[in-house]
Amino acid sequence: MARAPAGLSRSRAGVGVGAPASAAQGASDDYEARRRAAFDWRRWYGTARWRAVRAEQLAQEPLCRMCAADGEVRAATVCDHVEPHRGDEAKFWNGPFQSLCAFHHNRDKQSAERAAGR
């Protein structure tokens, strides 16, 4: 096997600047397939059932909970699991949920979970 250039792992060797698009796409496809297999529960987010749960949560709590705590008013767009479900199907479907704006979900909530080791 060819040595990877400095700074690149063997799995990424040949993928990047100057590499054929098919090689980059193949690596991306491989990564996505491994990710889906490891986290099979992620497909639940694409179901009609989840869309209904999300719609109900956002209808019941239309404003971002974290913005409200900061004295701001911003529409919520994310139905967030208050407690990380980590693939537990009962927790995934039954919550508890909170409504958040994308900013707070993607920044504050995720960093709090990482800090807590969840």
Contacts in CASP RR format, 6 or more apart in sequence:
PFRMAT RR
TARGET T0000
AUTHOR 0000-0000-0000
METHOD contacts of the structure
MODEL  1
MARAPAGLSRSRAGVGVGAPASAAQGASDDYEARRRAAFDWRRWYGTARW
RAVRAEQLAQEPLCRMCAADGEVRAATVCDHVEPHRGDEAKFWNGPFQSL
CAFHHNRDKQSAERAAGR
1 10 0 8 1.000
2 13 0 8 1.000
3 13 0 8 1.000
4 10 0 8 1.000
4 12 0 8 1.000
4 13 0 8 1.000
4 14 0 8 1.000
5 13 0 8 1.000
8 14 0 8 1.000
11 27 0 8 1.000
12 27 0 8 1.000
14 23 0 8 1.000
15 23 0 8 1.000
15 24 0 8 1.000
15 27 0 8 1.000
16 23 0 8 1.000
16 24 0 8 1.000
35 42 0 8 1.000
36 42 0 8 1.000
36 43 0 8 1.000
39 87 0 8 1.000
41 85 0 8 1.000
41 87 0 8 1.000
41 89 0 8 1.000
41 92 0 8 1.000
44 50 0 8 1.000
44 89 0 8 1.000
44 92 0 8 1.000
44 93 0 8 1.000
49 93 0 8 1.000
53 79 0 8 1.000
53 93 0 8 1.000
53 97 0 8 1.000
54 79 0 8 1.000
57 79 0 8 1.000
57 97 0 8 1.000
57 98 0 8 1.000
57 99 0 8 1.000
58 76 0 8 1.000
58 77 0 8 1.000
58 79 0 8 1.000
58 99 0 8 1.000
60 99 0 8 1.000
61 76 0 8 1.000
61 98 0 8 1.000
61 99 0 8 1.000
62 75 0 8 1.000
62 76 0 8 1.000
62 99 0 8 1.000
63 73 0 8 1.000
63 74 0 8 1.000
63 75 0 8 1.000
63 76 0 8 1.000
63 99 0 8 1.000
64 72 0 8 1.000
64 74 0 8 1.000
64 75 0 8 1.000
64 76 0 8 1.000
64 99 0 8 1.000
64 100 0 8 1.000
64 101 0 8 1.000
64 104 0 8 1.000
65 76 0 8 1.000
65 98 0 8 1.000
65 99 0 8 1.000
65 100 0 8 1.000
66 100 0 8 1.000
66 101 0 8 1.000
66 104 0 8 1.000
66 108 0 8 1.000
66 109 0 8 1.000
67 73 0 8 1.000
67 74 0 8 1.000
67 101 0 8 1.000
67 104 0 8 1.000
74 101 0 8 1.000
74 103 0 8 1.000
75 101 0 8 1.000
76 99 0 8 1.000
76 100 0 8 1.000
76 101 0 8 1.000
77 100 0 8 1.000
77 101 0 8 1.000
77 102 0 8 1.000
78 99 0 8 1.000
78 100 0 8 1.000
78 101 0 8 1.000
78 102 0 8 1.000
78 105 0 8 1.000
79 97 0 8 1.000
79 98 0 8 1.000
79 99 0 8 1.000
80 97 0 8 1.000
80 98 0 8 1.000
80 99 0 8 1.000
80 100 0 8 1.000
80 105 0 8 1.000
80 109 0 8 1.000
81 91 0 8 1.000
81 92 0 8 1.000
81 95 0 8 1.000
81 96 0 8 1.000
81 97 0 8 1.000
82 95 0 8 1.000
82 96 0 8 1.000
82 97 0 8 1.000
82 98 0 8 1.000
83 91 0 8 1.000
83 95 0 8 1.000
83 96 0 8 1.000
84 113 0 8 1.000
84 118 0 8 1.000
85 91 0 8 1.000
85 92 0 8 1.000
85 95 0 8 1.000
86 118 0 8 1.000
100 109 0 8 1.000
END
